[in-house]
């Protein structure tokens, strides 16, 4: 699903699902379904063209049409999902024979009525789309996709090129580090290449310019050339040549008659016997770099090349990289106070507190500090304006034209994203400012919202979603907030200035409605339906939300004052993580949310029971009960055939029938019987397994049964990437023959008497992180561990 096209990309396949024999649609309805599917495919193709144009360049009529189609796509999907819910039924796993017979008879009437309703719905949908198509044709908006620019756009980075070094703050240390990287070995005459990487506004161009001015004084042939998102390589090559020798390439030789190959040849010929220093600024992709690098002759004369980029993968492949860090707080203060008051000492006392808050929100980003200080310099008489501005940062509520330059620079990274990543990034506007966002939680929510389409080559939805997460990190649009024990980022946060941008875009496009508290609302400005609601320390809104699909609450106090959630029957995501549900009597409303895909109750301390009706939630994909006080799961839970992620704490007892949850990819649970351990072997899609072994509830004391059954089950699980086996009640005996763990990359084992023989270099080729508690460490154990070729992290105890 994507921001502009909404659910359109999913609908044709969902409609064709209705043509299956099991739904028994009448011939006339089947024809309508096929026709509607083709119509939606055409509309989706049209909207993809619209999505390729930056939103601020679209004509208003195109925006209106795109919004209408998008909203219609949500309505259509709701209708289809409601039909599938009713026809598929909500059968529970433990109904008696009589109840099943009566339910089947009632189901026949229900399904017949649902089929008649879907026929009427098809007619209404077709009529609605026809009206939109007529309006589309009537106003001839096909030729109005992009607004004609009133003036030529000015590169917002130009100011960085012409700022005096004396005006820069905190530049000396990073400048000296880059210079050292370029000049580390004086006698080495190989061409040195250093890349400067960081997100927009961090000062990469400014740093590159400072390095350029310092090192180019004794270099005759030098060039500083911007590239940009969609470079014309002929222009880039011409600019390099002109910077290297302006006289020759502006008066003696006509570069305009040369094609790209000839320009490369000319540049190589010019540089082959010359020492040079060239800066390639704002490189986005490797393809233009490959051409540029080939043109820059490596003549072993001690030449130097610096590139700046927002993408970490580009920086790594180009050469040695310098990761641009935000300004230290002291330098941020110096820059902020210096631009407004002259120095920190001249700041009026009543402004000190709000200044500290604003500087913190700028997060050490020079562009943010300069833009903010320029805006506030004219408001030193009214401290109220300062507090209002401070509160607006990170909410997307600010609309001051002085902030436009900064948003332009940040939006370059946003508009460079493919459509699916734009949607995933905007979804981060759900979370509060300065919130640490767990990567697994985020990815399972993306999946529940249909932002992650089925992958190719057997790749799971979660793995594809994880690649999205890493790509956003790579593009510096999100920052790693916490590194997991496997050495990979396990959480992220969003810089306040990036959050401000995505909240603004999200509000404009009715993507997420956020209510922040203190009467601040990041809600749709054009009054359409609310699909996703996020509450941050706020009371329940008064707006009508019959189409609500996602509800996230970051303040548990509101739970007792909100209306019954069961009325929001289209909910797909219900995330109450960290809310205090200790006093909530029950979760009976959950049984009415038939569309639910994600239910997050992590760290809510809920102590009641899960209702038996949870077995009706046939679309449920993620159930997170970690950090609750629930002690038992209803038997109906084993009927959730689409459940992919189940996270339980060690208090919760699993019912028999676990083997039925064959879609499970991630499971956190306690095992207290050999029978449950044996059932694990049927969950062949498992990638992540975290188990806590407890004393056998049947044997009454520890025996080898649980461990043996677990080892036999692990031998059947060939997709496991992440495995944790621990116990607070026993020393583990995990001996056995395991040849199925070739994909394992992370392993953690609680106290065990000896190193299992299956931990060896021949079996665990991809194991990169190992935590193990050995009662006795032998010399041969150390030798085996030293031979694990992919191992990067070892934590013995």
N, C-alpha and C positions, 0 to 999 in steps of 0.2 A: 504494500500500500504506500502511496506517496502523497506528499502535501497537496499538489495541484490536482492530481487525478483521483484522489480519494480512494474508494473501494473499486473503481472501475476495472483495474487490472485483474481483480479476483473474480469479478462477476461472471464473465463468459464461462469459465470452468465450473463455477457453482451452478449456473443455469443448466449446463450440460449434464451435471450430476443428476438433475431431476428427470432426465430421459431414461435413466436406468429402469429396468423392468420392475424392481422392487417397489417403485413409487406408483406404478400403474396409472399414469396420467392418460386422460382421453386423447384421442388422435388430434382433435382440434387444439387442445392445450399444448400438446407436444410441438405442433407447428408454430404456435405463438412463442413458445420458449426458444425454438431454433431461430426464429426471426429476430427476437429481442436480443439473443446472444450475438448475432451478426451486427446488429445496430450498435450495441455497446462496444464491440471491438473497434468499429469505425470511430466512435466518439473518443475512445481511449487513445487511438492513434492521433487524433486531432489535439487532444489535451497534452499528449507528450511533446508535441511541437510547442505548445504554449509554455510548458514547464521548462523548455530549453532556453527561454528568454528570461533575463533577470526581471523579477516581479515589478521593480520600480520603472522598467522600461515598457511595460505593457499598457495598451490603451485601456481606459476605464471600462468601455463596453466589453472588451475581451475578459477583463477581470470579473465583471458581473456574470457573463455567460459561463465562465469556468467555475465560479462559485455555485451557480445553479446546478450545473452538471454534477459537481462534486457532492453537493447536498443530496441530490437525487440518488447518487450511487450509494450513499449511506442508507437512505430509505429502502432502496431495493435490497441491499444486503440484509437489513433488519427483517424484511418480509421473508426472504429466502431462508434465513436462519430460523425464524419462528416456525416456518413450515417444516423444516427438517427436524426441529426439536419435537414438534407435535407428532409427526409421522413416525420418527424413530422411537418415540416413547421414552418413558422414564422408569422402565422396569427395575425393580430392586432384586437383589441377589437371593433374598431369603423368603420370598413369598410362598405361602402354602399352595398346594395344588388347586384348591377351590378358589382362592384369591386370584391365582394366575388365570384360571378359566374365565372368571368374571371380568378380570382386567382385559383379557383378550377380546371378549365380546364388546366391552366398552371401547376398546381401541379401534375396532372396526368402524364404529360410528364416528369416532373422533377423526380417524384418517380420511373417511369419506367426506366429512365436513371440511377438513383441511384442504382436500383436493379441489372442492368447489370454490373455497376461498382463494386458493392460489390461482385459479382460472380468472376470477374477478380481478385479482391483484395484477395479473399479467396485462389485462385490458387497461387498467388504470395507469400502470407504469408506461405502457406504450403510448397512451394518450398524453401523459405528462412529457415524455421525451419528444413527442411530435410537436407539442406547443413550443418547447425550447428550440427545436430545430427550425420552426417557422420564424421565431424571433431572430434566430441566428442569421437566417437568410434575409429577413426583412431589413435588418440594419447593415447587411453586407460587411460583417466584421472580419471576414477572412483576410482582407488587405490591411487590417489595422492592428496586426499583432504587436509591432513595436512602435513606440511613440517616436515621432521625429524629434531629434535633439534640438533644443533651442540654441544651445551654444556648444562649442567643442569642450569635451570633458578634459579637465586638467588632472594630471597624475598627482594624487595626493601625497606621494612620496618625495616630490621635488624639493620640498623644504629641507629634507634631511641632507641633500647634496650641497646646499649653500648655507649651512649653519656654521658659524665660526667655531673653531675648536675651543676658544676661550669661553664660549657660551655653554659648552657641554658640561654635564655633571656626571661623575662616576664613570667616565669613559677611560681613564688612565689604566686601570687594572686589566679590563678585558682587552684593551688595545695592546698592552704589553704582552699578554698571553698569546694573542694571535701572532704578533710579531715574532715571539720566541718560537712558535710552531713553524713559522716560515723560514727562520734563520738558525735553527737548532744546530746544524752541522755546517760550519763555515766552509770546509773544504769540499763538501758535497755539491757537485755541480748539476745534479739532476733537477728537473723542473719540480718545484714544490707547489702542491695544491692543497689549500685549506678551505673548507666550507664552514660558513657561519649559519647556524640553524636556530630557528625560534619562531613563535607565532607573530602575527601581524601587530605592529605597533611597539615591538620590544626594542627596536633601535638597531636592527641588523645593517641597514643601509648607512646609518650614521657611524656605526663602528667600522664598517668596511671603508668608509670615506676617511676616517681618522687614521686607519692603518695605511691607506693609500697615500695620504699626504705625508706620513712619516717616512715610508720606505721608498717612495718614488722620486725623492729629491736627487738621488744619484743615479737614477735610471732614465735614460734618454727616451726610450720607447715605452710608452705607457698608455693605457686606455681604461676608462670606467664606463661600462655600457649596460643599460637596463635591458632585461629580456621580457618579463611579464608573462601572463597566463597563456595568451594565444600569440606567440611571437611570429613575425614575418622574418625568417632567417636571413633573407637577402638584406633586409634593413639592418639586422643585428651585425652581420658581417661587414657591411658598408660602414656602420658606425665605428666598429673596431679599427678598420683601416684609416678612417678619417682622424680618429683620436691619435693613432700612431704617427701619422704624417699628414697633417692638414694641408700643407702646401701641395704635396704631390697629388693627393686624392680629391682635391677640390678644384684645382686649376690645370694640372698637367694630364690627368687621366680621367676619362668619363666613366664612372662606375655604373651608371644607369644602364649601359649597354651590356653589362656582364650578367650571366645567369649565375645560379647558386654554385655550380661546379667550378665555374671560372673564378668566382670570388674566393672560394676555398683555395684554389691553386695560387691565386694572387697573394693571399694572406700567408700561405706556407712559404712561398718564395721570398716574401718580404722578411719573414721572421727567421729564416733558416740560419743566419749568421749573426743574429742580434740577441742581446739579453733584454728581456722585456718584463713588465709587470702589468697584468691585466685583471681587472675586477669585472666579473659577470654578476650583475645584481638582479635579484628577484627571479631566480630560476625555479620553475614549477615542475618540470618533467625531465626525464632522462633522454628522451628522443632528441630535443634540440641540443642538449649538452653533448650527445654523441657527435653531432655535426660540428659544433663549436670546438670540441676537444680535438677532433681530427684536423681542424684548420690551424690550431695553435701548435706550431712545429716544436717538437721536443729536441732541442739542439745541445743539451748538456752544457749550457752556459750560465746556469744558476738563475734561470727565469722563475717568476713567481706568478701564481694564479690564485685569486680568491673568488669564491662564489657565495652568494647569500640565497637562502631558500627557507620555506616554511615546512618543508617535508623532510622528515628524518631519514626515510629510505633513500631519497635523492642525495642527501648529505653523505650517507654512509657509502654509497656507490661512487660518488665523485672523488672522495679522498678523505684525508684526515679531517675530522670535524670538530668545531668548537660550538658547544651547546650554550646558546645565549641565555643568560640568567637575568631575572628581573633586578632592578636596582635595589641595593640594600636600603633598609628603612631610613638610615641617616642621610643617604644621598637623595632619597625621595623627598625628605623634609627640606633639604637644602634647595632642591629644584623648585618645590612647591612654594615655600615661603619666599624664596628669592624672586620669583616672578610676580608675586602679588604685593609683598610688603618690603622687599629689598633684602630682608634677612629674617631669621626666626625671632631674633630679639625684638623686632619692630612689630610683631603680631600682637594686636590687642588681646588682653587676657580673656575676654568673653568669647573670642574666636578659637582659643586653643583646643577646646574639647571637640568641636565640630571639625576643625582642621585635621585632628588626629584620625577621626573616623573616615574622612574623605581620603586622606593619604593611604589608609589601610585598604579602602575599597579600590583604589587605583592599582594596588598590588604590584608596585614597582615597575609599572609599564610607563616608560617616558612619554609616549604619545598621550596616554590617558591623563598623566599629571599636567602636561603642557596644555592640553585641551581644556581640562577642568580649571586650571589656574587662570587661563585666558578668559574663561566664561565668568568666573567669580571676581575677577579683578575690578569689574565695574559694579559690584554689588556689596562693597565693603561697608556700606551704611546700614544694611538690613540683614541681620543675622538669621532671620526667619527664612529668607530665600536660600541661605546656605544649608539649613537643616532640610528644607524641602528637596533641594537638589541632592543632598546626601542620601535621603531616603529613596529617591527615584533610581539611583544607580543599581543595576542588577534586576530591576523590575520591568524594564522596557517601557516605563511610563514617561520617561523624559522625552521631550520633543523639541529641545532647543536647537536652532539652526547651527549654533556654534559647535555642536557635537557631530555635525554631519561629516566632517572630514575624517574623524576617527571611525565612525560607522562605515564609511566608504572603504577604508583600509581593511577593516575586519570582514566586511561583506564580500571582499574579493575571494577570501578563503571559502566562504559559504557558497557562493555561486559557482565555484570550481568543483563542488561536490557533485557526484552523480545523484540522480533523483532519490534513490533509496537511502543514501546517507544524509541527504538534506532532512528527510523525514525523521531519521533516527536522531540526528542532532537536535532538531526542534523539540523532540520529545523530552529532552533534558530540562526544558522549561517547566516541567512538572515539579521538579525538586527545588527546595528552598535555596536561598543564597548561602554560600559557604558549606553546603551539604556534601558529605562524603558519600558518593554513590557506588555501592557495591556492583561490580561488573556482572556477576551472575544474576543478581536481582534484576538489573537493567535488561540483560539479554532475554531472560524468560518473559519479561514484560513486553519487549519488542515482539517476541514470538506470539504472545497472546493477542497483540494488536494487529497481527498479520503484516508486520513490517519486514519480516524475513521470509521470503518465498522458498519453496523447496529447492535444495541445492542439487548439483549434478555430481555424478560419480560416487554416489553413496554418502556424500557429506551430510551430516545431520544438521538440523535447523540450528542447534546450539553452536556447533562449530562454525557455521556460516555467520551467525550473529557475533561470535567471538572475533571473527575476521573483520567485521564492521567496527567493533570496538577498537581493535588495534589500528585500523585505518584512520579513525578519528584521532587517536593518539599520535599516529605518524604525521598527520597534517597539523598537529599542534593546536587543534581546536578544543581538546580536553587535555587536562594535565593529570599524570599519575599521582594518586593521593596516598597509596599504600602499596608496598610490594609484598606479594604473598611469599610463603615459605618455599615456593618453587622458583622464586626469583623473577616472577612475572607480575605486572601490575594487577592487583585484585580489586582496585577501586579507583575512582577518578573524581576530580572536582572541575568545575567550570569557572574560569576567571570571570569576575564581576562584569567586565566590559563585554565579554562574549555572551554572558548570560543576558545582559541588557539587550544585545542585538537579537538573540533568538526569542526572548520574551516579546519584543516589539513585533517581530515577524509572526510569531505564534498568535498574538492577539489580533493582528490585522487579518489573518487568514482563518480565524475561528478554529484554531487547532487545539489549544488548551486554554481553559478559563481558570485563572489563578486568583484566589482571594487571599490577600497577604496579611490581613489584619489592619487595624487602625483605619478602616474605611478605604483602604487602597485595594483596588481591584484591577487585575490584568485580564479583563473580560472582553469578549468581542464587542467591537464598537458599532457594528452594523446590525445588532439585534437578532442574529440567527440562532439556530439551535445549539445548545451546549452538548458537546460529545464527550469531552474530557474535563473533569473538575479536579482541581488541586487546592486544598485548604491548608493555609499556613497560619496557625495561631489566630484563627478567625471563627466567627460564628457562622452558623448555617445560612446560606443565601436564601433570599426570598424568591428568586427567579424560578420559573417553571422549567423543568428539565426532563421531559418525557423520553428524550432520545439519548439520555446519558449512557455512555459506554464504559467509562473509566472513572473511578473514584479513588483518590489518594488523600489520606488525612494525615497530617503531620502534627496534630494536636489532639491528644486523647480526650481532653476535657469536653470536646464538642460531641462525643459519642452519645452522652446522656440527653443532649438537647436536640438531636437531629431527628427528622421524621423516619418512619420505618423504611429501611433500605429495600425491603421486598417490593416496594412500588416501582423501583427502577429495574424493571424486569429485563431490560436489554443489556445490563451490566456485563462486561467481559472481564474487566479488571477491578478487583476490590483489594486495595493495599492499605492495611491498617498497621503496618510495621511500627513498632516502638510506641504505639498508643497503649494507654493503661486500660485494659479490659478486665481488670481483676474483679470489679463489681458487676460486670455484665452477666445477667442470670443465664442466658442461653444464646445460641446462634441459630435459632429456628428459622430466621429469615433467609439463611443461606440456601435452604432447600427449595426456595422459590426462584432462585436466580439461575434459570435453566441455560442461559447463554454464557455463564461464567467460565472463563479460561484460566484466570489467575486469582488465587485466594492467598493473600499474604497476612499471616498472623504472627510473624516472628517477633519475639520479645514483647508480647502483649500481656504476659502473665495470666492469660485467660485460664480459669480453673474449672470451667464447666465441661460439658460433653459436646462432641460433634453430633448433630442430629442424624438420625437414620436416613433422612431424606437426602443427605449429601450424595447418596448413590444415584439420585436422579440427574446429577450434573454431568451428562454424558459428553460435554465438550471440555470438561476441566482438564487442563494441562499441567498446572503447577499448584501444589498444595504445600505451603510452608508453615509448619507448626513448631519450628524450633524456638525455644524460649517461652513456650506456653506451659501450663500445668495440667494439660490434658493427659489422662493416664491410659485411656483405652480408645481404640478406633472402632466405629460401628462396622459390623460385618459387611454392610452394603458397599463399603469403599472398594472392595475387590472387583466390583462391577464397572469401575471407571477405566474403560479400555483405552481412552486417549491420554491418560495421565502419563506425563513424561518426567516430572520432577516431584519427588515426595521427600520432604525434609522433616524428620521427627526428632524429638529429644529422647534421652535414654529412659525416660519414665514411661513412654508410650509402648503398650504391648500391641504387637501385630496380630491380626486375626488370621486364621487359616484361609488359604485361597490366594496368597500373594502371587502365585505363579500365573494368575490371570492378568496381571498388570504388565502385559508384554510390551507396552510402548515405553516403559520406564527407561530413561537414560541416566537419571541421577537419583540416588537413593541414600538417605541418611537414616539409620534406624538402629535399634537394639535387637539382639537375637537371643532368645532364652530357651530355645529348643532346637534339637537336631532337625525336626520336621521343617521349621521355618528356614533353617540354614539350607536344607535340601531344596526348598522351593526357589531359592535365589538362582539356582542353576537354570531355571526356565526363562529368566529375564535376560535374554541374549542381546538386547539393545543397550544394556548398561554401559556407560562410559565412566561414570563417577560413582564409587561405592564407598561409603563410610559406615562401618559397623562397630558396635560396642557389644562384645560378647558377655553374657551374664550366665550365672549358674543355671543349669538345666532345670526348668520348672517342673519337669516330669520326674527326673531322677532325684531331685532334691539336693543334689550336691554336684560338684564338678566331675565330669568324666570326659573321655576323649571323644564322645559322640558329636558334640557341637563342632569342635575343631575339624574332625574328620569330614563331617558333612559339608562344612564350609569349604574345605580344600577341594572336595569333589565338585562342588558348585563352581568354584573359581576356575576349575579346569575346563568349564564349558563357556566361559565368558571371554570371548576373544576381542571384544571392543573396549575393554577396560583401559582407560588412560590414567585414572586417578584412584588410588586404593588406600584406604585407611582401615586397619584392624587394630582394635585396642580393647582393653578390659581392665576394670577396676577391681575385679573379683577373682582373677586367676592369672597364672603364668601361662602364656600362650604356647601351644605346641602346633606349629604350622608346617610340620614336615609333610612332604608329599611330592608327587610328580606333577609339575605345572609346566606345560609347554604352550599355554594359551595367552601368556601375558607379553607377547612381543610388541604390543602397542603401548605398554605401560611407561609413563614418563614421571609420575610422582608416586612414591610409596612411603607410607608411614606405618610402623608396626610398634605396638605397645610391648610391654615386658615379655621377652621370650627367652627360653633357656639357652638357645644357641642359634646361630645364623642358619636359616633354612637353606637347604641345598639348592633350591630352585632360584635363589639369588646368586646368579653366576653370569659371567660375560656372554655366554652362549645363548642365554634365554632372554635377558633383559637388555636388548640392544639400544633401546631408546630411553632408558631410565636416566633422568637428569637430576632428580632430587630424591634423597633417601634419608628418612629419620627412623632410627631403630634403637630400641632399648634392649641391650643384651645383658643377661645376667653374668655371662662370662665371655670375654673377648679372647679368642685364640689367635696365634700368629697367622695361621692359614686363613682366618676370617679377614684379616687386614690385607692379605695378598689378594683374596678374591675381590674385595671392595676396590682395591687399587686397579683392578683390571676391567672395571666397568667403564667402557670407553666414552659413554655420553654423560657420565656423572659430573655435575658441576657443583652440587650442594650436598654435603654429607654432615649429618648431625647425629652422632652416636651419643648414647647416654649410659 
